[in-house]
Amino acid sequence: MKLDRITTNPNQMNGQACIRNLRLTVRRVIELLAIYPNREELRQEFPELEDEDIRQALIFVSSYLDDRIIHLLCYGSQGQATDCQFGSTA
């Protein structure tokens, strides 16, 4: 798959992956998706961000995630900590 909107430049944003050579990192786009669940609000704040930018940012980030077990502490209804496992065993 071609991610032609994801760019890197060692002289810009410390070489982090950016959207179309803008000073907008892929990481920031993912954070913005969490902050602005309403895409219209997101577009108002960041009019330069296009749907294809968001799609490619999500694909780029997901390529770094493996199917693995992640050990976290989960808290039950009584406040007790237990070991939680998410992910596959492969």
GUBAMAR-486050 format. One record per residue (C-alpha): residue number from 1; residue in one letter; x, y, z. Coordinates in steps of 0.02 Angstrom, whole numbers, plus 32768, in hexadecimal, padded with zeros to 4 digits. Each point is the difference from the previous one (the first is absolute). Example, Ala and Ser with C-alpha at 12.3 -4.5 7.8 and 13.67 -1.06 7.14 Angstrom:
! residues 2
[1; "A"; [8267; 7F1F; 8186]];
[2; "S"; [8045; 80AC; 7FDF]];
! end
This chain:
! residues 90
[1; "M"; [8000; 8000; 8000]];
[2; "K"; [8042; 80AA; 7FD0]];
[3; "L"; [8000; 8082; 808B]];
[4; "D"; [8029; 8097; 7F97]];
[5; "R"; [7FC0; 807F; 8080]];
[6; "I"; [8075; 7FC6; 808B]];
[7; "T"; [80A6; 8059; 7FF4]];
[8; "T"; [809F; 800A; 8066]];
[9; "N"; [8086; 8084; 7FFD]];
[10; "P"; [8090; 7FFE; 807C]];
[11; "N"; [7FFE; 80BE; 8000]];
[12; "Q"; [7F48; 800F; 802D]];
[13; "M"; [7FAA; 7FCB; 80A1]];
[14; "N"; [809B; 7F9C; 8034]];
[15; "G"; [7FE6; 7F87; 7F71]];
[16; "Q"; [7F56; 7FC5; 803E]];
[17; "A"; [7F82; 7FC1; 7F82]];
[18; "C"; [7F95; 8092; 7FC5]];
[19; "I"; [7F6A; 801E; 7F92]];
[20; "R"; [802F; 8043; 7F52]];
[21; "N"; [809B; 805C; 803F]];
[22; "L"; [7F92; 8068; 8072]];
[23; "R"; [8039; 8020; 80B1]];
[24; "L"; [7F79; 7F86; 8037]];
[25; "T"; [8041; 7F59; 803C]];
[26; "V"; [7FA7; 7F5B; 7FEB]];
[27; "R"; [8001; 7FEF; 80BC]];
[28; "R"; [7FA7; 80A7; 8012]];
[29; "V"; [7F7C; 7FCA; 7F82]];
[30; "I"; [7FDB; 7F65; 8067]];
[31; "E"; [7FF4; 806A; 809E]];
[32; "L"; [7F8A; 8078; 7FA6]];
[33; "L"; [7F8E; 7F70; 7FD0]];
[34; "A"; [7FED; 7FD8; 80B8]];
[35; "I"; [7FE6; 80B6; 8031]];
[36; "Y"; [7F86; 8028; 7F73]];
[37; "P"; [7F8A; 7F6C; 7FEA]];
[38; "N"; [7F98; 8071; 7F90]];
[39; "R"; [805F; 8010; 7F5B]];
[40; "E"; [7FAB; 80A5; 7FD7]];
[41; "E"; [804C; 8050; 809B]];
[42; "L"; [80A8; 7FB7; 7FD0]];
[43; "R"; [7FF0; 804A; 7F51]];
[44; "Q"; [7FD6; 80AB; 8048]];
[45; "E"; [809B; 7FFF; 806D]];
[46; "F"; [8072; 7FB1; 7F7E]];
[47; "P"; [7FBA; 802B; 7F53]];
[48; "E"; [809F; 7FC2; 7FAB]];
[49; "L"; [7FE0; 7F4E; 803E]];
[50; "E"; [7FA5; 7F95; 7F7F]];
[51; "D"; [7FA6; 7F5A; 8013]];
[52; "E"; [8088; 7FA7; 7F9E]];
[53; "D"; [8083; 8048; 8077]];
[54; "I"; [7FA2; 7FB4; 8093]];
[55; "R"; [7FEA; 7F58; 7FA8]];
[56; "Q"; [80B8; 7FF3; 7FD7]];
[57; "A"; [8033; 8036; 80B0]];
[58; "L"; [7F96; 7F74; 8048]];
[59; "I"; [804B; 7F81; 7F87]];
[60; "F"; [80B0; 803C; 8028]];
[61; "V"; [7FE7; 7FF3; 80BC]];
[62; "S"; [7FAA; 7F57; 7FF6]];
[63; "S"; [8095; 7FBA; 7FA1]];
[64; "Y"; [8067; 8015; 80A0]];
[65; "L"; [7F89; 7F9C; 806C]];
[66; "D"; [801F; 7F46; 8013]];
[67; "D"; [7F8B; 7F7B; 803E]];
[68; "R"; [804D; 7FE3; 80A9]];
[69; "I"; [7FD2; 7FEC; 80B6]];
[70; "I"; [8004; 809E; 8066]];
[71; "H"; [7FFD; 7FEE; 80BD]];
[72; "L"; [7F9F; 8088; 8058]];
[73; "L"; [7FB6; 8012; 80AC]];
[74; "C"; [7F42; 8001; 7FFD]];
[75; "Y"; [7F99; 8039; 8092]];
[76; "G"; [7F63; 7FA1; 8030]];
[77; "S"; [7F61; 8048; 8047]];
[78; "Q"; [8048; 7FEF; 80B0]];
[79; "G"; [809F; 805E; 7FD0]];
[80; "Q"; [806F; 7F65; 8001]];
[81; "A"; [808B; 7FF9; 7F7F]];
[82; "T"; [800A; 7F66; 7F91]];
[83; "D"; [806E; 7FD5; 7F6D]];
[84; "C"; [7FA8; 8020; 7F59]];
[85; "Q"; [8036; 7FBF; 7F57]];
[86; "F"; [7FD1; 804B; 7F5A]];
[87; "G"; [8032; 7FC2; 7F54]];
[88; "S"; [8023; 7F59; 7FB4]];
[89; "T"; [8076; 7F79; 803C]];
[90; "A"; [8056; 7FF2; 7F56]];
! end
